Amino acid sequence: MEKLKMWAKKEWQETSILFHSIPSVTVVLFAVSVVAMNLMANKTIVSVNDAAGNQVFALDGGFTVSWISFLCMDIITKRFGPKASTKVSILAIGTNVLTCLMFWLVSIIPTDKSLGDFSAIDSVLGGTWFVLLSSTIAFIISAVINNFTNDALGKAFHKNPNGKLAYVTRTYISTMIGQFLDNLIFSVLTFMIFAPKYWGFKWTFLACITCAITGAVAELVMEIIFSPIGFNVCKKWEAKGIGNEYISYCLKEKDI
């Protein structure tokens, strides 16, 4: 029990230093992108069927912003490490869950009909519990894999770990893997397990795979486009000493 208390105290102190050190704009952008991704995932924006009527390709609206989340994770992982990035991911997920709860509470508040018909906005705000559950499970798994894959790839560049080649290699590969898993897990849970019961339709596993691949490729393209921004942000953070307090603390604890 004493060891558990010491571990909890250390983790709390480390997390406090982390959120004191990391730029707030990055954390806010990360959290907002996760909330937006969850809302947009309720809508299927592309659906393609084969000649027999079987669905072979589909995309939900979440892919349009999910690349922002992964870009933020890659930047944080590069400067603060995979553990720190995972903690920020958990914060973003918690923010999303809390936001969905607030939206749901607003949606069930009775409204005077004379003020207008708010059924459409109530439907949007109320959301769907299994979409939230699916996106939460998918995101936390993919975030952990993305963060630690990114870090592992970065360590492979011994001569110039802070160079552009190292940055693009670690971010492109980890993003592709993470996004694929995020899309696949979410699609299978939402559209193969829950949708048949609650929405009356079902995606095929092929549709989930093609959605995961296509979404990952689309999001990788966005990562490639905006990777120069991510690389420059990391260089500026390093030059300005942003995160030094957290990094020094972690190194000290490791030595102990």
QUIZICOR-V263380 format. One record per residue. N is the residue number from 1. RES is the residue in one letter. SS is DSSP state (hx for helix, st for strand, lp for the rest). PHI is phi in whole degrees, -180 to 180 (none if undefined). NEAR is the number of other ideal C-beta (glycine too) atoms within 12 Angstrom. Layout:
# QUIZICOR-V263380
N/RES/SS/PHI/NEAR
N/RES/SS/PHI/NEAR
This chain:
# QUIZICOR-V263380
1/M/lp/none/7
2/E/hx/-64/8
3/K/hx/-65/9
4/L/hx/-64/10
5/K/hx/-65/11
6/M/hx/-66/14
7/W/hx/-64/14
8/A/hx/-62/14
9/K/hx/-65/15
10/K/hx/-63/20
11/E/hx/-64/21
12/W/hx/-64/15
13/Q/hx/-65/20
14/E/hx/-63/29
15/T/hx/-66/25
16/S/hx/-62/17
17/I/hx/-66/25
18/L/hx/-59/33
19/F/hx/-75/26
20/H/hx/-81/19
21/S/hx/-90/31
22/I/lp/-75/35
23/P/lp/-58/26
24/S/hx/-65/15
25/V/hx/-61/15
26/T/hx/-65/39
27/V/hx/-64/32
28/V/hx/-63/20
29/L/hx/-60/29
30/F/hx/-60/40
31/A/hx/-64/31
32/V/hx/-64/22
33/S/hx/-65/35
34/V/hx/-68/44
35/V/hx/-63/36
36/A/hx/-63/28
37/M/hx/-61/45
38/N/hx/-65/43
39/L/hx/-67/30
40/M/hx/-71/26
41/A/lp/-68/43
42/N/lp/-71/33
43/K/lp/-112/24
44/T/st/-84/26
45/I/st/-101/20
46/V/st/-139/22
47/S/st/-145/22
48/V/st/-123/21
49/N/st/-111/18
50/D/lp/-83/14
51/A/lp/-62/7
52/A/lp/-85/9
53/G/lp/90/10
54/N/lp/-83/18
55/Q/st/-74/28
56/V/st/-116/23
57/F/st/-154/26
58/A/st/-158/39
59/L/st/-140/34
60/D/st/-100/40
61/G/lp/-66/24
62/G/lp/-62/41
63/F/hx/-67/39
64/T/hx/-69/23
65/V/hx/-124/28
66/S/hx/-64/47
67/W/hx/-63/38
68/I/hx/-65/35
69/S/hx/-61/48
70/F/hx/-72/52
71/L/hx/-64/41
72/C/hx/-64/45
73/M/hx/-62/52
74/D/hx/-65/50
75/I/hx/-65/44
76/I/hx/-65/44
77/T/hx/-61/44
78/K/hx/-60/45
79/R/hx/-92/40
80/F/hx/-107/43
81/G/lp/102/32
82/P/hx/-66/32
83/K/hx/-65/26
84/A/hx/-64/38
85/S/hx/-64/42
86/T/hx/-68/31
87/K/hx/-64/34
88/V/hx/-67/41
89/S/hx/-63/40
90/I/hx/-64/29
91/L/hx/-61/31
92/A/hx/-64/39
93/I/hx/-65/34
94/G/hx/-62/22
95/T/hx/-62/29
96/N/hx/-64/35
97/V/hx/-62/27
98/L/hx/-64/19
99/T/hx/-62/25
100/C/hx/-63/34
101/L/hx/-64/20
102/M/hx/-64/18
103/F/hx/-60/27
104/W/hx/-64/21
105/L/hx/-62/15
106/V/hx/-66/19
107/S/hx/-67/22
108/I/hx/-96/16
109/I/lp/-68/16
110/P/lp/-60/10
111/T/lp/-127/16
112/D/lp/-63/9
113/K/hx/-60/9
114/S/hx/-68/7
115/L/hx/-83/9
116/G/lp/130/11
117/D/lp/-96/12
118/F/lp/-106/20
119/S/hx/-62/13
120/A/hx/-66/11
121/I/hx/-69/16
122/D/hx/-63/20
123/S/hx/-65/18
124/V/hx/-70/21
125/L/hx/-67/24
126/G/hx/-64/25
127/G/lp/63/33
128/T/lp/-135/30
129/W/hx/-60/20
130/F/hx/-77/27
131/V/hx/-68/37
132/L/hx/-63/34
133/L/hx/-62/26
134/S/hx/-63/36
135/S/hx/-67/43
136/T/hx/-67/33
137/I/hx/-62/26
138/A/hx/-63/42
139/F/hx/-71/46
140/I/hx/-67/32
141/I/hx/-66/28
142/S/hx/-67/41
143/A/hx/-65/45
144/V/hx/-61/29
145/I/hx/-65/33
146/N/hx/-60/45
147/N/hx/-64/41
148/F/hx/-77/27
149/T/hx/-68/33
150/N/hx/-57/45
151/D/hx/-65/32
152/A/hx/-64/21
153/L/hx/-66/30
154/G/hx/-63/31
155/K/hx/-69/19
156/A/lp/-74/17
157/F/lp/-92/20
158/H/lp/-73/10
159/K/lp/-75/9
160/N/lp/-141/13
161/P/lp/-66/21
162/N/lp/-102/21
163/G/lp/-78/18
164/K/hx/-67/21
165/L/hx/-61/19
166/A/hx/-63/25
167/Y/hx/-65/37
168/V/hx/-68/29
169/T/hx/-64/28
170/R/hx/-67/40
171/T/hx/-77/46
172/Y/hx/-65/36
173/I/hx/-68/29
174/S/hx/-65/41
175/T/hx/-64/48
176/M/hx/-61/36
177/I/hx/-67/33
178/G/hx/-63/47
179/Q/hx/-67/46
180/F/hx/-60/36
181/L/hx/-66/34
182/D/hx/-60/47
183/N/hx/-65/47
184/L/hx/-66/34
185/I/hx/-61/32
186/F/hx/-63/47
187/S/hx/-63/43
188/V/hx/-64/28
189/L/hx/-65/29
190/T/hx/-75/42
191/F/hx/-96/41
192/M/hx/-108/28
193/I/hx/-98/23
194/F/hx/-92/27
195/A/hx/-58/30
196/P/hx/-57/16
197/K/hx/-82/14
198/Y/hx/-103/18
199/W/lp/-112/19
200/G/lp/82/9
201/F/lp/-144/19
202/K/lp/-145/23
203/W/lp/-83/37
204/T/lp/-81/27
205/F/hx/-64/20
206/L/hx/-62/26
207/A/hx/-64/35
208/C/hx/-64/35
209/I/hx/-65/26
210/T/hx/-65/30
211/C/hx/-63/43
212/A/hx/-64/37
213/I/hx/-68/27
214/T/hx/-64/29
215/G/hx/-63/45
216/A/hx/-64/36
217/V/hx/-66/23
218/A/hx/-61/31
219/E/hx/-73/43
220/L/hx/-66/32
221/V/hx/-60/19
222/M/hx/-64/29
223/E/hx/-63/39
224/I/hx/-64/26
225/I/hx/-63/17
226/F/hx/-99/26
227/S/hx/-61/30
228/P/hx/-59/17
229/I/hx/-66/23
230/G/hx/-61/37
231/F/hx/-64/30
232/N/hx/-67/17
233/V/hx/-62/30
234/C/hx/-61/37
235/K/hx/-65/20
236/K/hx/-68/19
237/W/hx/-60/27
238/E/hx/-66/21
239/A/hx/-65/14
240/K/hx/-87/14
241/G/lp/77/14
242/I/lp/-68/27
243/G/lp/96/34
244/N/hx/-61/20
245/E/hx/-61/21
246/Y/hx/-68/33
247/I/hx/-63/26
248/S/hx/-64/17
249/Y/hx/-63/26
250/C/hx/-64/27
251/L/hx/-66/15
252/K/hx/-64/15
253/E/hx/-66/19
254/K/hx/-68/13
255/D/hx/-65/8
256/I/lp/-67/9
